[in-house]
Amino acid sequence: MQSGQIEQITADQASAEIARLRAVLDAANIAYHQNDAPDISDAEYDAQKRRLAALEARFPEFASAASPTAQVGAAPADGFGKITHAVPMLSLENAFAGEDVADFIARIRAFLSFDKELSFTAEPKIDGLSLSLRYEKGRLVSAATRGDGAVGENVTANVAHIGDIPQKLPPFAPDLVEVRGEVYMSHADFAALNARQTAAGEKTFANPRNAAAGSLRQLDAAITAARPLRFFAYAWGALSAPLADTQAGAIQKLADFGFVTNPLTKICHGLDDLLAHYAAIETQRADLGYDIDGVVYKVNDLALQGRLGFRATTPRWAIAHKFPAQLAWTHLLAIDIQVGRTGALSPVARLAPVTVGGVVVSNATLHNEDYIAGRDSRGALIREGRDLRVGDFVQVYRAGDVIPKINDVDLSRRPADAAPYIFAQICPECGSPAQREAGDSVRRCTGGLICPAQAVERLKHFVARGAFDIEGLGAKQIEMFFNDPILPIKTPADIFTLAQRDADNPLQKLKNRDGFGDVSTAKLFAAIEARRSIGLDRLIFALGIRHAGEVAGALLAYHYGTWPALMAALDAIPADPDLRAGHAAWVELTAIDGVGAVLANSLLETFKNPTERAAIDALVAHLHIQPPPARQTEGSPVAGKTVVFTGSLEKLSRAEAKAQAERLGAKVAGSVSAKTDILVAGPGAGSKLKEAEKHGVRVLDEDAWIALIAPS
């Protein structure tokens, strides 16, 4: 991606692309983790996921706990018993260039306010199946696949046949230890297995990873026993006693227990050392005898790992530096315009199918009209100013920062009759004018709710994962019901009247239509009924308000607690933007850390709009809205208190201090008001300190704050 392109994309474009990416990745996760039959390459998957993560980082309002970036693997398949991991099995953040690794190190230093030398372990990233082995009193008692990170499949009987996995640990091992690593198959063993499969007239495997996963996840353990599986140990879960003080020391301890650990694991000091080892491993990749797809870096000091902690699905102290993807050339056949739920007109390239990194590509995102014209939103040239035209011979690039995108164009092969692309000035769905506001890089349909594309996309968002997540009512069904003359769903409230309207209709019952029956109809109505009770955070996200993603939904839900409280706050704020400054409710809303004026204005634009408010009120009448779950903060001295940090913190970074406060149940605000309980003021504190003194807010320096929250 050209520098700045993520920054240029609009919220509407991002929303549409995020929805598409999540659907692709959800399907890929099921194919990979449940079916052991991936339908896209690792490079393709990484590219899609990295692009999604970048978009969610740029537009945090669209972040979702249901997003593939916030999930690990896929739910365990039916047929196996389930094991809940005592310590979740998380995934890793990915890096695709040296700059990404440098950013990783810089983030660690900033989070910890750490300026001393940092050492890391660097080890090959094995392309296999993650496994957790639980030992009690030295004996193997269970084995589980990663599954969705929280619950995996019970494959205990199968791992008994893997020679690299000891059934008993030496006496010096802790009473409880969970050893984690990767099950894989060597290239030689894979070739021999496929030869045997062919001779027996059986199905052959596409690659060693599929073969390893399919062999381990056999309901008949005898089949697993006949397969040549191997295991590298590289991590741990629950422990009754620490293994060591460092990552390298803990890995050595696993080797002492009798596990095979990777001999290419090395302690590295700093960026240059990490990148040198990455290059060394990459040069050996073809001769290792097993598949790897990158190098994993981990902070070596386990105490620092503990301070860094975790995000939702990834540790802050580790990253996977993946190997690069590929380029390909093909023809640009057409440029289509898609309309998103907030009216954004998003251009999509239709390409002559081409294989890139083992994946067939036929579509690519074109971002906006400026990108097509060869410039960014500020007028600077991209692709050296070369525009894109239908008929062009274009270069498609699939790497970590992007999903199929057009990277360049070969002007020497441009058809003589290729004309500059003229971007749509009217909505292709409803014919309304498509306008582009000053400072915005996207053109939007002005039709609002009269635009069927916007209405349908809003409904799709409403029923999506992370929102109401109504089983049996997906994108396909929404499109069907939206155009249904008998049981239409035009607004979210219509979903919750569907069963009653069907019952009142004596003629064409839903159960008698194609694609439905007694069972599927009953399941759909039951799924809808189950969603009448919904969390406040999910409701806010489901409404599809611009900039109000799941992160914002959670922030608002935890701050206000209930739907009536949120409504009272929004209703109290003047409709006229010029009258909002200084209003108590406005000050409180914009002071919520992570909210701010842009999101606040977007909320008010929705709730002050009579049509939008009527639709929301109609929906809420059918719901039982639940407050957010109470955080487990028993004994916390700051639970429920509003805390503001200002000035320079010297022992904690701002990020670490904020994360620490939130773990203890505090609300972190960005500005001081009469509702602030504590101001933590470091050197350089200015206007916030004066405001705190004005309101009589308790003021602590950094040492006093650390003493306050220290375990008693």
Secondary structure, DSSP 4 states (H G I P E B T S, - for coil): --TTHHHHS-HHHHHHHHHHHHHHHHHHHIIIIISS--SS-HHHHHHHHHHHHHHHHH-GGG--TTSGGG--S-PPPTTS-EEE-SS-----EEE-SHHHHHHHHHHHHHHHT--S--EEEEEEEE-SEEEEEEEETTEEEEEEE-TTSSEEEB-HHHHTT-TTS-SB--TTS-SEEEEEEEEE--HHHHHHHHHHHHHTTPPPPSSHHHHHHHHHT-SSHHHHHTS--EEEEEEEEEESS---SBHHHHHHHHHHTT----TT-EEEESHHHHHHHHHHHHHHGGGSSS-EEEEEEEESBHHHHHHH-B-SSSBTTEEEEEPP-EEEEEEEEEEEEEE-TT-BEEEEEEEEEEEETTEEEEEEE--SHHHHHTB-TTS-BSGGG----TT-EEEEEEETTEEEEEEEE-GGG--TT--PPPPPSB-TTT--BEE--TT-SS-EES-GGG-HHHHHHHHHHHHSTTTT--TT--HHHHHHHHT-SSS---SHHHHTTHHHHHHH-SSS-GGGSTT--HHHHHHHHHHHHHTTEEEHHHHHHHTT-TT--HHHHHHHHHHH-SHHHHHHHHHHS-SSGGGTTT-HHHHHHHHBTTTHHHHHHHHHHHHTSHHHHHHHHHHHTT-EEEPPPPP--TT-TTTT-EEEEES--SSS-HHHHHHHHHHTTPEEESS--TT--EEEE-TT--HHHHHHHHHT-EEE-HHHHHHHHS--
